[in-house]
Amino acid sequence: MTTFNEIFPQTFLIKNIAVKDDRGSFCKQYTQDLLKEIGINFSVYEQFYTRSDKDVIRGMHFTLPPYAQSKIVSCLYGAVIDVIVDLRLGPNYGNFLEIPLNAQDSSFLILPSGIGHGFKSLVDNSLVTYSTDKKYHVELDAGIHYQSFGYDWSLDSPIISKRDTLLTNLADFVTPFHE
């Protein structure tokens, strides 16, 4: 387990162990006991997935209070560079971090509410799953522009939704999140 507590409190990368044999592999993706051990109270309310081709950028997304969501994120097929940005008031506001996720290492991220989340797909058909602790409310779905917080996506021509190109810049965002 990797913790990013100095710059991202309550954010963890869990390195899962996949049991492999001649049939393939088996991996436990979620266990409440592990989360309790590290002080995280998380119950899955909804699950989503995205399939993305190479050079797709999705992000930077989050849900606003009162239904701000904590998330567990993993890449079940393919490979992505996951990117997070801290939107919680405090000394870490605006800090960002990239974390490679891929189907081979079976890792998953635990993200508290107040973290903007996105990723860049490195290959075609990358499958990213999200488990959230609260119900999704479309009217509270929000984000910041993927180019507004200093991260270098290293893509000349990313594939990105119109919605994501119209998101607010970090400098103009008034955060409702607290540490």
C-alpha positions as CSV (number, residue, x, y, z in Angstrom):
1,M,0.0,0.0,0.0
2,T,1.2,3.5,-0.8
3,T,-0.2,6.5,1.0
4,F,0.1,10.0,-0.3
5,N,-0.9,11.6,3.0
6,E,1.7,14.5,2.9
7,I,0.2,15.9,-0.3
8,F,-3.1,14.0,-0.5
9,P,-4.6,13.1,2.9
10,Q,-6.8,10.0,2.9
11,T,-5.6,9.0,-0.6
12,F,-4.1,5.5,-1.1
13,L,-2.8,3.2,-3.8
14,I,-3.4,-0.4,-2.9
15,K,-1.2,-3.0,-4.7
16,N,-3.4,-6.0,-5.0
17,I,-2.0,-9.5,-5.4
18,A,-3.6,-11.5,-8.3
19,V,-3.4,-15.3,-7.9
20,K,-2.4,-16.7,-11.3
21,D,-2.7,-20.2,-12.7
22,D,-3.1,-21.8,-16.1
23,R,-6.7,-20.5,-16.3
24,G,-5.8,-16.9,-15.8
25,S,-6.0,-14.9,-12.6
26,F,-8.2,-14.1,-9.6
27,C,-8.0,-10.9,-7.7
28,K,-10.1,-9.5,-4.8
29,Q,-11.0,-5.9,-5.9
30,Y,-12.7,-4.7,-2.7
31,T,-12.7,-5.7,0.9
32,Q,-14.2,-3.6,3.7
33,D,-11.8,-5.1,6.3
34,L,-8.8,-3.6,4.5
35,L,-10.4,-0.2,4.3
36,K,-11.3,-0.3,8.0
37,E,-7.6,-1.2,8.8
38,I,-6.4,2.0,7.2
39,G,-9.2,4.1,8.8
40,I,-11.5,4.5,5.7
41,N,-15.2,4.1,6.2
42,F,-16.5,3.2,2.7
43,S,-19.5,1.3,1.5
44,V,-20.1,0.9,-2.2
45,Y,-23.3,2.7,-3.3
46,E,-22.8,2.6,-7.1
47,Q,-20.3,1.3,-9.6
48,F,-19.5,2.6,-13.1
49,Y,-17.0,1.9,-15.8
50,T,-15.6,3.7,-18.8
51,R,-14.0,2.2,-21.9
52,S,-11.5,4.5,-23.6
53,D,-9.3,4.4,-26.6
54,K,-5.6,5.5,-26.8
55,D,-5.1,9.2,-26.2
56,V,-8.5,9.8,-24.6
57,I,-8.4,12.2,-21.7
58,R,-11.3,12.1,-19.2
59,G,-11.4,14.6,-16.5
60,M,-11.1,16.4,-14.2
61,H,-14.3,15.2,-12.5
62,F,-15.9,15.3,-9.1
63,T,-19.3,15.6,-7.5
64,L,-20.3,18.6,-5.4
65,P,-21.7,18.5,-1.8
66,P,-23.9,17.4,-0.3
67,Y,-23.4,14.2,-2.4
68,A,-19.6,14.6,-2.9
69,Q,-18.3,11.1,-3.6
70,S,-15.3,9.1,-2.4
71,K,-14.2,6.7,-5.0
72,I,-12.3,3.5,-5.6
73,V,-10.7,3.5,-9.0
74,S,-9.0,0.6,-10.9
75,C,-8.0,-0.3,-14.4
76,L,-9.3,-3.7,-15.3
77,Y,-8.1,-3.8,-18.9
78,G,-5.5,-1.8,-20.7
79,A,-3.4,1.0,-19.1
80,V,-4.0,4.6,-18.0
81,I,-2.2,7.4,-16.3
82,D,-4.6,8.4,-13.5
83,V,-4.3,12.0,-12.5
84,I,-5.7,13.6,-9.3
85,V,-5.9,17.2,-8.1
86,D,-6.7,18.2,-4.5
87,L,-9.6,20.6,-4.4
88,R,-9.9,20.7,-0.6
89,L,-9.2,24.1,1.1
90,G,-5.8,23.9,2.8
91,P,-2.1,23.8,2.1
92,N,-2.5,21.0,-0.5
93,Y,-5.1,22.8,-2.6
94,G,-4.1,22.5,-6.3
95,N,-1.5,19.8,-5.8
96,F,-1.7,17.1,-8.4
97,L,-0.3,13.7,-8.9
98,E,-0.1,11.0,-11.6
99,I,-0.5,7.3,-10.8
100,P,-0.1,4.6,-13.5
101,L,-2.8,2.0,-13.4
102,N,-3.0,-1.1,-15.5
103,A,-4.6,-4.4,-15.7
104,Q,-1.3,-6.2,-15.0
105,D,-0.6,-5.0,-11.5
106,S,-4.2,-5.1,-10.1
107,S,-3.8,-1.9,-8.1
108,F,-6.6,0.4,-7.1
109,L,-6.8,4.0,-5.9
110,I,-8.9,5.2,-2.9
111,L,-9.9,8.8,-3.3
112,P,-11.7,10.9,-0.8
113,S,-14.3,13.5,-1.8
114,G,-12.8,16.8,-2.8
115,I,-10.3,15.2,-5.2
116,G,-10.7,16.0,-8.9
117,H,-10.1,12.8,-10.9
118,G,-9.2,12.1,-14.5
119,F,-7.0,9.9,-16.7
120,K,-5.2,9.5,-20.0
121,S,-5.7,6.2,-21.8
122,L,-2.4,4.7,-23.0
123,V,-3.9,2.0,-25.2
124,D,-7.2,1.2,-27.0
125,N,-10.0,-0.2,-24.9
126,S,-8.8,0.7,-21.5
127,L,-11.5,-0.2,-19.0
128,V,-11.5,1.9,-15.8
129,T,-14.0,1.1,-13.0
130,Y,-15.3,3.4,-10.3
131,S,-17.0,2.4,-7.1
132,T,-18.6,5.3,-5.2
133,D,-19.9,5.7,-1.7
134,K,-22.9,8.0,-2.7
135,K,-25.6,8.1,-5.3
136,Y,-24.7,10.0,-8.5
137,H,-26.6,13.3,-9.0
138,V,-26.2,14.7,-12.4
139,E,-27.0,18.3,-11.2
140,L,-24.0,18.0,-8.8
141,D,-21.6,16.6,-11.4
142,A,-18.7,19.1,-11.8
143,G,-15.1,19.4,-13.0
144,I,-12.2,21.6,-13.7
145,H,-10.5,22.0,-17.1
146,Y,-7.9,19.4,-17.7
147,Q,-5.3,22.0,-18.8
148,S,-5.9,24.5,-15.9
149,F,-3.8,23.1,-13.0
150,G,-0.3,22.6,-14.4
151,Y,-0.3,18.9,-15.4
152,D,1.5,18.0,-18.7
153,W,-0.7,15.4,-20.4
154,S,2.1,14.9,-23.1
155,L,-0.4,14.7,-25.9
156,D,-0.6,17.0,-29.0
157,S,-4.1,15.9,-30.0
158,P,-6.0,14.4,-27.1
159,I,-9.5,13.0,-27.6
160,I,-11.7,14.8,-25.2
161,S,-15.4,15.4,-24.8
162,K,-16.9,18.8,-25.6
163,R,-18.2,18.9,-22.0
164,D,-14.7,18.5,-20.6
165,T,-13.3,21.3,-22.8
166,L,-15.9,23.7,-21.4
167,L,-15.1,23.0,-17.7
168,T,-14.1,25.8,-15.3
169,N,-10.4,26.6,-14.9
170,L,-8.9,25.8,-11.5
171,A,-8.1,29.6,-10.9
172,D,-11.8,30.4,-11.3
173,F,-13.1,27.5,-9.2
174,V,-14.6,28.3,-5.8
175,T,-14.2,25.2,-3.8
176,P,-16.9,23.9,-1.5
177,F,-14.5,21.2,-0.1
178,H,-12.7,21.3,3.2
179,E,-9.8,19.2,4.5
